[in-house]
Amino acid sequence: MVVGLAAAAVAVAVGLALAIDIRLGVALALAVVVTPLALLDLPAVIGLWAAVTMFSRAPGFGLATSGVGLLIVGAWIAHLRADRASIRAALRLHARFLGLLALLLAWLTISLAWSRDQALATSALRDWYVNAAALVILLTSVRTSRDVLVVAGGLMLGVLAALCLALAGIDLAPAQPAPGLAPDGRLAGVLGDPNFMAALFVPVLVLCAGIRGVVDKRARWLLIPAALLLLVGLAMTQSRGGVLAALTAFAAAVVFMRGRRAAVLPIGASALLTAAVYFSSNPAVLERLQAIGQDRGNGREDLWLVARRMSEDQPVTGVGLANFTVRSREYVRRPGALRYVELVVERPHEVHNTYLQMLAETGVVGLLLFLALAWTAVTSALRAGCTFERTGRRRLAVASRSVAVASIGLLAAAVFLSLQANATVWVLLALGPLMLGVACSRRGERAGG
């Protein structure tokens, strides 16, 4: 009776919160569900958080993401006090990855000294520290192959949910001119950005193919329609960055999926056939993809030119974290025509290239540290694949190499997007070190992954 009354009281509280403010209601509902689960199964809650990060900018979900994150931190501290030896072992195992992350954070913090807009830089730095804390918790809490699959599954469900909502026309971002669509009719999703959606569709599509061997039969059959849905969504985004990411991922799969190339080629052919059918029935989409040299990437080339000019002035230090939009107008009146000046002066945009933005804002030092961190994430997955292969766990080896291929596809998409501080992206990149941790823990090895 007491439990029933308490549950009824909580239900009433959630209902009232939803009536007052949907954001408060969503956050409270998640807190009710997540709080006991966090103490019993922390990886499951981390998987839920990974799914919710996809919607972090939608009304109600930002507060929910933060609330779930705080609950995860509290549960992690409780686990830390109860199992310090295992967490110290995990920190040693991932010393290289975490060391590079610490160096990058230190450099970004130092860059505040020469950032013109201190408030903007501080806000961006806060996001970096939140992502770093999430990575530490991930690497010290997720230790088994089941745990990694739970986190990867949460990430995949979040992306698929965003795709389904966009296809259904359910609008979680009121600023969008049409539910789930960009102004030019492209599939935009909850964030109103077709290129961001495409950048995540590609790695999740790779994971759908790569983890089939390590999930149960029911989930295995669900992965097939999920992959087809992702292919359709990728085509509907009409994203040139998505096409580049898909081609790069396919090439990486041919190179790294040893023993599975016979399966990779038919999958690639099927994807190509699906794309050909879609483009033949939508010639306007094909024309857009072919116009990459004519429209200057919808202004990207001008932004990239400004970023290069900025990096030439400050090659080592950059102009300061998140200060590209603040300083970009200073580099307009220089040799070289800019066709989309309004994207620099009137409506300042990010660089739409992760690597050029890191170079312009944090200099060569920041870019090299970021590349080293991404390289470590990819090579960790490849090392995990080799370790699983040597110990006869071939299905896990395939899953690990698919994580590497997915990460490579994501990093290719970053040529057209500024993804460096996105939480969903870092969860995906963390899957490589997580797989290495599983591989090494089963063998009792120590590795600097």
C-alpha positions in Angstrom: 0.0 0.0 0.0 2.8 2.4 0.9 4.6 1.7 -2.4 1.3 2.1 -4.4 0.6 5.5 -2.7 4.1 6.6 -3.3 3.9 5.7 -7.0 0.6 7.5 -7.3 2.0 10.6 -5.7 5.0 10.5 -8.1 2.6 10.1 -11.1 0.6 13.1 -10.0 3.8 15.1 -9.6 5.0 14.2 -13.1 1.6 15.1 -14.5 1.5 18.5 -12.8 5.1 19.2 -14.0 4.1 18.3 -17.6 1.1 20.7 -17.3 3.3 23.5 -16.0 6.3 23.0 -18.3 7.0 20.1 -20.6 10.7 20.4 -20.0 10.3 20.1 -16.3 7.9 17.2 -16.8 10.2 15.2 -19.1 13.1 15.8 -16.7 11.1 14.6 -13.7 9.7 11.6 -15.5 13.2 10.5 -16.5 14.5 11.1 -13.0 11.8 8.8 -11.6 12.7 6.0 -14.0 16.5 6.4 -14.0 17.3 6.9 -10.3 16.8 3.3 -9.1 18.2 1.9 -12.4 21.4 4.0 -12.1 22.3 2.2 -8.9 21.5 -1.2 -10.3 22.7 -1.0 -13.9 24.8 2.1 -14.6 25.7 1.1 -18.2 22.0 0.9 -19.1 21.5 4.4 -17.8 24.5 5.6 -19.8 22.9 4.0 -22.9 19.7 6.0 -22.2 21.8 9.2 -21.8 23.6 8.4 -25.1 20.1 8.2 -26.8 18.8 11.4 -25.2 21.9 13.4 -26.3 20.6 13.2 -29.8 17.7 15.5 -28.7 19.6 17.7 -26.3 18.8 20.9 -28.2 15.1 20.1 -28.5 12.7 21.8 -25.9 12.5 19.7 -22.8 15.4 17.3 -23.6 18.2 19.6 -22.7 17.1 19.7 -19.1 16.4 15.9 -19.3 19.9 15.2 -20.6 21.5 17.2 -17.9 19.3 15.6 -15.2 20.2 12.1 -16.4 23.8 13.1 -16.6 23.8 14.3 -13.0 22.2 11.0 -11.8 24.9 9.1 -13.7 27.6 11.1 -11.9 26.0 10.4 -8.6 25.8 6.7 -9.3 29.4 6.6 -10.6 30.6 8.2 -7.4 28.8 5.5 -5.4 30.4 2.8 -7.6 33.8 4.6 -7.2 33.6 4.3 -3.4 32.6 0.6 -3.6 35.0 -0.6 -6.4 38.0 1.7 -6.5 40.4 -1.0 -7.7 38.4 -1.7 -10.9 38.2 1.9 -11.7 41.9 2.5 -11.2 42.6 -0.5 -13.5 40.3 1.1 -16.2 42.1 4.4 -15.9 45.5 2.7 -16.4 44.1 0.7 -19.3 43.0 3.9 -21.1 45.9 6.1 -19.9 46.9 7.2 -23.5 43.4 8.2 -24.5 42.6 10.0 -21.2 46.1 11.6 -21.2 45.5 13.1 -24.7 42.1 14.3 -23.5 43.6 16.0 -20.5 46.2 17.7 -22.6 43.6 19.0 -25.0 41.4 20.3 -22.2 44.4 22.1 -20.7 45.2 23.7 -24.0 41.6 24.8 -24.5 41.6 26.3 -21.0 44.8 28.2 -21.7 43.3 29.5 -24.9 40.9 31.6 -22.8 43.8 34.0 -22.2 43.7 35.2 -25.8 40.0 34.7 -26.6 38.4 38.1 -27.3 34.9 37.0 -26.3 35.6 35.4 -22.9 32.0 34.5 -22.2 31.6 32.6 -25.5 34.8 30.7 -25.0 33.9 29.9 -21.4 30.6 28.5 -22.5 32.2 26.3 -25.1 34.8 25.2 -22.7 32.1 24.0 -20.3 30.7 21.8 -23.0 34.2 20.3 -23.5 34.6 19.5 -19.8 31.1 17.9 -19.6 32.0 15.7 -22.6 35.3 14.8 -20.9 33.6 13.9 -17.7 31.2 11.7 -19.7 34.1 10.0 -21.3 35.8 9.2 -18.0 32.6 7.7 -16.7 32.1 5.7 -19.8 35.6 4.3 -19.8 35.5 3.3 -16.1 31.9 2.0 -16.0 31.5 0.0 -19.2 33.6 -3.1 -18.9 31.9 -6.0 -20.6 30.8 -6.7 -24.2 27.2 -6.5 -23.0 27.8 -3.1 -21.5 29.3 -1.8 -24.7 26.4 -3.2 -26.7 24.0 -1.4 -24.4 25.7 2.0 -24.9 26.0 1.4 -28.7 22.4 0.3 -28.7 21.3 3.5 -26.9 23.2 5.6 -29.4 21.7 3.8 -32.3 18.1 4.0 -30.9 18.5 7.8 -30.4 19.6 8.3 -34.0 16.8 6.0 -35.3 14.2 7.8 -33.1 15.3 11.1 -34.5 15.0 9.7 -38.1 11.5 8.3 -37.4 10.3 11.5 -35.9 11.6 13.5 -38.9 9.9 11.0 -41.4 6.6 11.3 -39.4 6.8 15.1 -39.5 6.9 15.4 -35.7 8.6 18.7 -35.0 10.6 19.0 -31.8 12.4 22.2 -32.9 9.8 25.0 -33.3 12.2 27.2 -35.2 12.1 24.9 -38.2 9.9 26.1 -41.1 8.5 22.6 -41.6 8.4 19.5 -39.4 11.5 17.5 -39.9 12.4 19.3 -43.1 14.9 22.0 -44.0 13.8 25.0 -46.1 14.9 23.2 -49.4 12.9 20.1 -48.5 15.8 18.0 -47.2 15.4 15.8 -44.2 16.6 17.9 -41.3 15.6 16.1 -38.1 15.3 17.4 -34.6 18.2 19.8 -35.0 17.2 21.3 -38.3 20.5 20.3 -39.9 20.4 17.6 -42.7 24.2 17.3 -42.7 24.4 16.5 -39.0 21.7 13.9 -39.4 23.6 12.3 -42.4 26.9 12.4 -40.4 25.3 10.1 -37.8 23.3 8.0 -40.2 26.4 6.6 -41.8 28.2 5.3 -38.6 24.9 3.9 -37.2 24.3 2.1 -40.5 27.8 0.6 -40.2 27.1 -0.5 -36.7 23.8 -2.2 -37.8 25.9 -4.4 -40.1 28.8 -4.9 -37.7 27.1 -6.0 -34.5 24.6 -8.5 -36.0 26.8 -11.4 -34.9 26.9 -10.4 -31.3 23.2 -9.6 -30.6 20.3 -12.1 -30.1 18.2 -13.3 -33.0 15.3 -11.0 -32.3 17.5 -7.9 -32.3 19.4 -9.3 -35.4 16.2 -9.3 -37.5 15.3 -5.8 -36.4 18.7 -4.5 -37.6 17.8 -5.2 -41.2 14.8 -2.8 -41.5 16.7 -0.3 -39.4 19.5 -0.3 -41.9 17.1 0.1 -44.8 15.4 3.0 -43.0 18.8 4.7 -42.4 19.7 4.3 -46.1 16.4 6.1 -47.1 17.1 8.8 -44.5 20.6 9.3 -45.7 19.3 9.8 -49.3 16.6 12.2 -48.1 19.1 14.4 -46.4 20.7 15.1 -49.8 23.9 15.6 -47.9 27.2 15.8 -49.8 29.0 15.3 -46.6 26.9 12.2 -46.0 27.9 10.8 -49.4 31.6 11.4 -48.6 31.2 9.7 -45.2 29.5 6.7 -46.8 32.2 6.3 -49.5 34.9 6.7 -46.9 33.3 4.1 -44.6 32.9 1.7 -47.5 36.6 2.1 -48.4 37.6 1.6 -44.8 35.5 -1.5 -44.6 37.2 -3.0 -47.6 40.6 -2.3 -46.0 39.9 -3.3 -42.4 37.2 -5.9 -42.4 39.5 -8.8 -43.0 37.8 -12.1 -43.7 34.5 -10.2 -44.3 35.2 -8.5 -47.6 32.9 -11.0 -49.4 30.1 -9.6 -47.3 31.2 -6.0 -47.5 31.0 -5.8 -51.3 27.4 -7.0 -51.6 26.3 -4.7 -48.9 28.0 -1.8 -50.6 26.4 -2.8 -53.9 23.0 -2.9 -52.3 23.4 0.5 -50.8 24.6 1.9 -54.2 21.6 0.3 -55.9 19.2 1.8 -53.3 20.8 5.2 -53.8 20.6 4.9 -57.6 16.9 4.1 -57.5 16.3 7.1 -55.2 18.3 9.5 -57.3 16.7 8.3 -60.6 13.2 9.1 -59.1 14.4 12.4 -57.7 16.6 14.1 -60.3 16.7 17.4 -58.4 18.7 15.6 -55.6 21.2 14.3 -58.1 21.6 17.8 -59.6 22.2 19.2 -56.1 25.0 16.6 -55.4 26.6 17.4 -58.7 26.6 21.2 -58.1 29.2 21.1 -55.4 31.7 23.2 -57.4 29.0 25.7 -58.5 27.4 26.8 -55.3 30.7 26.8 -53.3 29.2 24.3 -50.8 26.4 26.7 -49.9 29.0 29.1 -48.5 31.3 26.6 -46.9 34.2 27.4 -49.2 34.1 31.0 -48.2 34.0 30.0 -44.5 36.9 27.7 -45.1 38.9 30.5 -46.8 38.3 32.8 -43.9 39.4 30.0 -41.5 42.6 29.5 -43.5 43.4 33.2 -43.4 42.8 33.2 -39.6 45.1 30.3 -39.1 47.8 32.0 -41.1 47.7 34.9 -38.8 47.7 32.8 -35.6 49.2 29.4 -36.6 50.2 28.2 -33.2 47.6 29.5 -30.8 44.6 30.3 -32.9 42.2 33.1 -32.1 40.7 31.4 -29.0 38.1 28.7 -28.4 34.7 29.4 -30.0 35.9 32.8 -31.3 35.8 32.2 -35.0 32.4 33.9 -35.4 33.7 36.8 -33.3 36.9 37.4 -35.4 35.9 36.2 -38.8 34.7 39.6 -40.1 38.2 40.9 -39.7 39.4 38.6 -42.5 36.9 39.6 -45.2 38.8 42.4 -46.9 41.7 40.4 -48.2 42.7 39.0 -51.6 40.2 36.4 -52.8 36.6 36.9 -53.6 33.9 35.9 -51.1 30.5 35.1 -52.6 28.7 34.5 -49.3 30.0 37.5 -47.2 26.7 37.6 -45.2 27.7 34.3 -43.6 30.7 36.0 -42.2 29.6 39.5 -41.4 25.8 39.7 -41.0 25.0 36.1 -39.8 28.3 34.7 -38.6 28.5 30.9 -39.0 30.8 28.3 -37.7 33.4 27.0 -40.1 31.4 23.9 -41.0 34.7 21.9 -41.0 35.8 20.4 -37.7 39.5 20.4 -38.5 39.7 23.9 -39.9 37.7 25.3 -37.0 40.1 23.6 -34.5 43.0 25.0 -36.4 41.6 28.6 -36.6 40.5 28.7 -33.0 43.1 26.6 -31.1 46.0 26.6 -33.6 48.2 23.7 -34.7 48.6 22.6 -31.1 44.8 22.1 -30.5 44.3 20.5 -33.9 47.2 18.0 -33.4 45.8 17.0 -30.0 42.3 16.6 -31.4 43.6 14.4 -34.3 45.7 12.4 -31.9 42.6 11.7 -29.8 40.5 10.7 -32.8 43.4 8.5 -34.1 43.6 6.8 -30.7 39.9 6.1 -30.7 40.1 4.5 -34.2 43.2 2.5 -33.5 41.8 1.3 -30.2 39.0 -0.4 -32.1 41.4 -1.9 -34.6 43.6 -3.2 -31.8 40.5 -4.7 -30.1 39.6 -6.5 -33.3 43.1 -8.0 -33.5 43.0 -9.1 -29.9 39.6 -10.7 -30.3 40.8 -12.4 -33.5 43.8 -13.9 -31.7 41.6 -15.3 -28.9 39.0 -16.9 -31.3 36.2 -14.4 -30.6 35.6 -13.6 -34.3 32.2 -12.0 -33.9 33.5 -9.5 -31.4 36.4 -8.9 -33.7 34.0 -8.0 -36.5 32.0 -5.7 -34.1 35.3 -3.9 -33.1 36.4 -3.4 -36.7 32.9 -2.1 -37.5 33.3 0.5 -34.7 36.6 1.6 -36.3 34.9 1.9 -39.8 32.0 3.8 -38.2 34.4 6.2 -36.5 36.3 6.8 -39.8 33.0 7.5 -41.6 32.1 10.0 -38.9 35.5 11.7 -39.1 35.1 12.0 -42.8 31.7 13.7 -42.4 33.4 16.2 -40.0 35.0 17.8 -43.1 31.6 19.4 -43.7 30.5 20.0 -40.1 31.8 21.4 -36.9 31.3 18.3 -34.6 34.2 18.7 -32.2 32.1 19.4 -29.1 29.0 17.3 -29.8 28.3 14.7 -27.0 26.8 12.1 -29.4 29.9 12.2 -31.5 32.2 11.6 -28.5 30.0 8.7 -27.3 30.5 7.1 -30.7 34.3 7.7 -30.7 34.5 6.2 -27.2 33.2 2.9 -28.5 36.7 2.0 -29.8 38.5 2.4 -26.4 35.6 0.6 -24.8 36.0 -2.4 -27.1 39.7 -2.4 -26.4 39.0 -2.4 -22.7 36.8 -5.5 -23.1 39.4 -7.3 -25.2 42.3 -6.6 -22.8 40.3 -7.3 -19.6 39.5 -10.8 -20.8 43.1 -11.5 -21.4 44.4 -9.7 -18.3 46.5 -7.4 -20.4 47.4 -3.8 -19.8 47.2 -1.5 -22.8 47.6 2.2 -23.3 44.4 2.5 -25.4 
